[in-house]
Amino acid sequence: MTTDKLTVNGIEYRPPARPLVVVCIDGGDPAYIEHGLEAGYLPNIARYRREGFHTVAQGTMPSFTCPNNMSIVTGRPASVHGISGNFYLDRATGEPVVMTGPELLEVNSVMSEFSRKGVRVASITAKDKLRRQLQKGMDLSAGSVSFSSQHADRCTMEENGIEDALGFVGQPLPDMYSADLSLFVLDAGLKLLEERRPDMLYLSLTDYIQHAYAPGHPEADRFYAEMDRRFGRFEELGATVALTADHGMNDKADEDGEPCVVWLQDILDNEFGAGSNIVICPITDAFVGHHGSLGGFVRVYCREGLSVERAAEAVADAPGVERVLAREAAARELDLPYGREGDLAVLADI
């Protein structure tokens, strides 16, 4: 393993002196941690708070999995790494372009660059779409591995640096919509640390539990207690443990449990006519069981004949809308890639 410092995306890093485990708790809103600490079932996290470092940080907007994971692993904002949602609208063709693959990631991750210097890296994700992005530029020839629990039954040496991941971990393929999908990631990391001793591990979970259960629900409590127990085991194996999250989690329903939805496309169509604009909800992906393709950040593209100013005025005072930013302001204030922004960015108030 290299002992030299390495500059990645303009930031200097030193190789870890002992195994480094970074866990991204998808949807890890601080409220879950605070509840668990008060209830007393997170002894390891409680110790990290006492003896280590903790803070609440602002995440990348829009606050989705891929943009924030890419910011974590590249050390740079979306304006640099290029991933600002799950898809965007190509202005030249008028067609949506998926951003969840590696093709539009404009810089490599810290792990990928270290792997190319002989550092043994393990990158394990819950969702395979994220695995493919994280793996861009990674060298798997010197013992590094990269796979997802979603597709742990499809691993090959050529693609993932490991075969028969299910047999290696000793568990069946977890259900996509379950806590087990995340716990498999942690268990795979533990098994690798026990048997192969990688230098750097990045373990990114899924937020199914947080989307389904509020802080204090027994299912959420069990999930966080299981994670905490595994964090302690990583330490027992000699690793330095760092926990982070890609975004928080807000309740987006009213007192009766009905979703608080702003039908922005309808508002604009009623005002200016169908076909005058198109609203893109960039959280949309295949995992509708998590968020139903509804999110608090949308992009509006104005077609010929509709000015940005008029569109902004039409939605600015709509119930549920917190901010409306023109393209230049959105790119500047939220550190987003200008070329992939809509004419307007509309942010919800929850």
BELMO-V301876 format. One record per run of one state. SS is the DSSP state (a for helix, b for strand, c for the rest). FROM is the first residue (numbers start at 1). LEN is the number of residues. If there is no record, write none. Layout:
ss=(SS:SS)
from=(FROM:FROM)
len=(LEN:LEN)
//
This chain:
ss=(c:b:c:b:c:b:c:a:c:a:c:a:c:a:c:b:c:b:c:a:c:b:c:a:c:b:c:a:c:a:c:a:c:a:c:b:c:a:c:a:c:b:c:b:c:b:c:a:c:b:c:a:c:b:c:a:c:b:a:c:a:c:b:c)
from=(1:6:9:11:14:20:26:30:40:43:52:65:75:78:82:87:90:96:99:110:116:121:126:128:135:145:149:152:155:157:161:165:170:180:196:200:205:208:213:218:237:240:246:253:254:259:260:264:273:277:281:288:292:297:303:308:317:321:327:334:338:341:344:349)
len=(5:3:2:3:6:6:4:10:3:9:13:10:3:4:5:3:6:3:11:6:5:5:2:7:10:4:3:3:2:4:4:5:10:16:4:5:3:5:5:19:3:6:7:1:5:1:4:9:4:4:7:4:5:6:5:9:4:6:7:4:3:3:5:2)
//
